[in-house]
Amino acid sequence: MPETESTRDSEVARPTASRRDPKWLRTRLAEWLPQAVGGPATVRHLEVPSANGMSSETLVLDADWDGDVHQLVVRVAPLPESDPVFPAYDLDRQFRIIEHLSATTDTALPQLYWSEPDPAALGAPFFVMGRVEGLVPPDVMPYTFGSWLTEADDAQRALLTGKTLETLAMIHAADVPDNVLDPPSPGETPLQAHVRRLRDFYRWTSAGRPGSPLIERGFRWVAEHLPDESTPVLTWGDARIGNIIYRDFVPVAVLDWEMAAYGPRELDVAWLIFLHRFFQDLTEMAGLPGLPTFLRRDDVVRTYERISGHELRDLDFYLTYAALIHAVVMFRIQCRAIHFGQAEQPAYTDDMIMHRATLESMLAGTYWEHIR
């Protein structure tokens, strides 16, 4: 496939390679594991996948104890010198959210083993979970450019959509865990707290460098259009199909809980719809068809409402807010790429936002006209 500006930007959006040496990691985990198991244990194999996550580092290993081979995944907080995407990483919080959902719902989740908040072993906190076999819709190249999803038929993609939305509705129906999610400040609603935290992230991202006028305009738009909120729930935060492992088009493991929050369910549904539109728009810009009938806004809304029994409100607001959240994340990733010499500082900082035109048209209220 020919390289396009959008696909090059997708490569830049990836973090730099792991700064932890795999041999060192294997040695350190081999020392730590017997303590966790409470007896003899051996690390047989360890690798650091080249397609690692956007933030925390993922390790894949096989280990022996109690006469069995255990296939494991370790999620490790990034080193400070790697210029992490986010200012803080609470992996123990993610572990406790997964633990809560595993105990109280039928959500498809990986088996949990241990959470290790002490950075002594690997230089940063980490947690260990079981490895789950299956397929994940890729981000790079995006699944819309040619993948197992584009090769599937409409019925298979419809099955994936329905089962994904069943999973999302199950998460939203769960009891909200105590002492895990950040509560709103006095006088704040959950949505207002969500916006405040996004502003704080943007201020951290833009400190000491030129900011984005488009993002700042987006925050003004959000402040002027805040809707009345639906009942707050546990939201996944990064609710997209690229964070799910599928087998036969059915979710078998929901991953990546670092953006989980207490807020309206519309946050998750809008994020799911928007992230597909983000990839679909990139694909169409490259002159390819992509998946125009997949995860369509009206279809997602209709299916989620039928499954959950809840009417979704103010989706125009939440979809625009999703585009703003993604703009702040993309701005941060581009700042990081510039820091590592993977990209050059553009003359106009708004050009650091890959979906600049989408956010501009959403703020103007015109984006969905050509989609519909």
N, C-alpha and C positions, 0 to 999 in steps of 0.2 A: 504494500500500500504506500503511495507517495506520502512524504512527510509534508504536513501543512503547518501553518503558524499555530493553529489550535493544538495539534498533537505535540509540537515542540513545547508549547506552554504546559501541557499535561506532564511531560517529562520533568520540566523544571519544578513543577509543583511537588514532586516527590522529595523527601528529605535526603540528605547526603547519606552515604553508606554508613553502616554501623561503625562507631569508633571503639567498640569493644572487640577485642581479639577473640575469635571463636575458641582457640586453644585455652586462653585464659578463662573464658566463660565455662568451658567444660571442666577445667580443674576446680574452679570455685564451686560449681554446682555439685561436683563429685564430693567435695568436702562438706557441703551443706546438706545434701540429700539424706545421708544416714541419720542426721539429727532430726530431720522432719519425719522420717519413716519410723524412727525409734529402733533401728536395727541395721544390719548390713544392706547396702544398696550400691548399685553401680550404674554410672552413666555410660551407655553403650555407644551412643551416637548423638551428635549435636550439630545443627547447622543454623545459620542465620539467613533466611530467605532473602533473595535479592529484591523481590517485590515486597518490601516491608511496609508497615503502616505509615500514616501521615504524622504520627506523633510518637506514641510509645513504641519500643522496639520489641519484635517478636522473635522468640527462639523456638526451634522445633527439636525435640530430643526423644530418644528411647532410653528407658531406664529399667533395671532389674531390681526387684525386691520381692520377698516372700515367694520366690519361685516363679514369678510371672514377669512378662515384659509389658511395661506400661508406656503407651504412646502419649506424650505430653506436649503441651505448649506453655511457654513462659512469656508473660508480658512484663517488660521491664521499663521503668520510667527512664526517659532520656537523660544523658549527662548534660550538665549546665553548659559545658563548652561546645555542645552540638547546636547551640542556639535554638532551643525547642520551639515548636509552633505555639504552645500555650505557656503561660507564665507559671503554672503549677500543675502537678499530676498527682491525684489522690487515687492510686491503684487499689488501696484497701477499700475505699468507698465503692469503686466499681465491683470489687469482689463481694461486698456485702449486699449490693443491689441484686446481683445475679443470685446470691445465696437466698435472698428474700423471695425472689420470684420462683426459684426452684422449689422452695418449701411451700409456697402458697398458691401456685398456679401450675398449669400444664404447658407453659411456654417452653418451646424447644431451646434448650440451653446446654452448653458444654458441662461436663462433670467438673466440679471444683475439687481441688486438692488442698492447697495451702495459700494463705496470704502472708507475705513477709514484709512488714513495714520497715524493718531494720535494714539500712543500706549497707551494713557491714559485708555481707556476702558478695554482692555484685556491684557495689558502689551506688546503688539506688534501690528503692523499694520495688517489689515485684510480686506477682501471684502466679500460681501454677494451676492449669486446668487440663482436662483430657482433650486429646486431638480428635476431631470429628471429620470423617471423610465425606466428601461431597464436592459440589461445584459452587463457585462464587462468581456473580456477575463482575467482570473486571472493570477497573477504573482506567487503566492504562494498558492498551488502548481501551477507550470506553466500550462497553458491551454493545453499544449501538453501531459500532463500526464493523462488526462481524465477529460473532461469538456463538456460543452454544444457544444463546437466547435468540439471535437472529436466525439461526438454523432451525429453531423449534417452530411448531405450527401454532395457529391461533388458539386452539383448544389447550395446548400445553401452557402457553403464556397466560391464558385466562385462569387456568388452575393455579399457576404461580401467584397471580394477582390475588385471587380469592383467599388462598391459604396465607399469604403475607398479611392481608388485611384482617383475617381471623386472628393472627398472632398479635397484630397491633391492638386490636380491640381487647384481647386477653390481657395485655400489659396495662391498658387503660382501666380495666375492671379490677385490677389488683388493689389490695389494701396499700395505702401509701406507707412506706416503711418509716419508722420513727428514727430520728437522729441520724439520718443519712443524707437527705436532701436539704439544701440551703433554704431556710424559710425567708419569706419576705420581711423587710424591715418594718417597724411600726408605721402604719399609715399607708403601706404599699399593698397593691394587689399582686398576685403571683405573676401576671404578665408585666406589670410595671417593674417588678424585681428582675425579671428576665431581661428586659430592655436595659435596665441599669447595669447589669453584669456585662451585657454586650458592649455598652458604652465604655465600661472600665477596661475591657479587653482591647477595644479600639484605641483608647488613650495610651495603654501600655505599648501597643503595636506601633503607634505613630510618634511616640516620645523621641525627641531629638532628630526627627526627620520630617519632611513635608507630608502633610496629611492629604486625604482625598476629599476634594469639594463635593464629589458625588455622594460619598458615604455620609458626610456631614449633612448634606441636603436630605438624605434618606432618613437620618435620625430626626430631623425637623418634621418630615412628613409623618413618621410614626407617632411623634408626640401629638400631632394635630388630628390623627385619625384613630387613636386608641379606641377599640370597641368595648362594649359591655362584655364581660368574660363569662364563658360557660364554666361549669363546676370544675375546679382544678383536679388533676389526676397525676399519677406518676407518668411522666413522659420520657420516652426513650432518648430523645434529643437528636440522635443521628439516625433517624428512622429512614433508612434507604436500603434498597435491595443489595447493594454492594457490601453491606454489613451482615449479610445472612448467608449461611451455607445451606445449599439446597441438595436434595436427593430426589430424583424423579419429580422435580418441580415443586416439592414440598419442603418447607423450612425444617432443618434438623438442628440448627444452632444459630441463635441470635447473638451477635458480637458487638463490641465497642460501646461501652456505656459511659464514656467520660463526659458526654454532654447531657446526661440525664438530669431532669429538673422537675420541679413541682409547678404545673401550669396547665393551661387549657389544652385539651386533646387536639385542637385544630393546629397547634404547633407541629405535631408529628405528621398529621395528614398532609399539611401544606408542604412540609419538608420532603416527604415522599414524592409528591407530585412535582415540585420544583426541581429536585435533583434529576429526575428523568428528563424534564424539559431542558435543563442545562446541557445534558449529554446529547439530547436530540437536536438542539439548536446547533451545537458544534458539528454534528454529523451533517446536517443540512447545509451548513456553511461550507463544508468540504465537498459538496455536490453529491452526497450519498443519501439514500432514502432513510436509513436508520429504522426506527420502529415507531412510525407516526400514530399507530392505533393502539400502542401499548401504554398502560398507566395514564390514560386520558383523564383529564380533570373530572369531567362529569361521571365517567364510569367509576372512578375511585370513590368519589363522594357517594354515589348511589349504593355501591357495594358496601362501603364502610357503614353507612347509616342502616342498611338492612341487617348487617351482622351485629352491630353494637346496640342498635335501638336508640341511638342518639343522633339528633339533628345537628349537622355542622353549620356554624354561623360565621359570617364575615370572612369568607375564604379569600376575597380580594385583598383584604388587609393582611391576612396571615401568609398568603403567597408572596406579597410584596415584602413582608418582613423576612420571610425565608430568603429571598433574593438579597436582602441587606445583610443578613447573617453570613451568607455565603460570600458576599463581597468583602466583609471584614476578614474572614478566614483567608480568602484568596489574596487580599492585600498583605496580610501577614506572611503568607507563604512566598509571595514575590519579594517582600523585604528580606526574607531569609535567603532566597535564591541570589539576590544582589549581594548580600553579605558574603556568601560563599563563592562569588564569582561565576555563578551559573547564569546570570542575567544582568543586563545593564539597566541603570536607572533611566526610565523614559523621561522625555521632556515634560509630559503631562502625567501627574501621578494617577489620574483616573484610568489611564491605560494599563495600570497594573491589575485591573479588575477584568478578568476574561469575559465576563458576561455584562460588561458595561452597558451595551445597547439594550439588553434585556431589562436591567434595573432601571435605566432611564425611561423605557417605554412603560414599565409597570408603574413608576411614579407618576407618569403622565396619564395613566389609565387606558393605554391603547394596546398593550401587549396581547391581550387575549382576543382582540378583534380578528386577527389573521389566523389564530389557532382554531377558533371556533368556526 
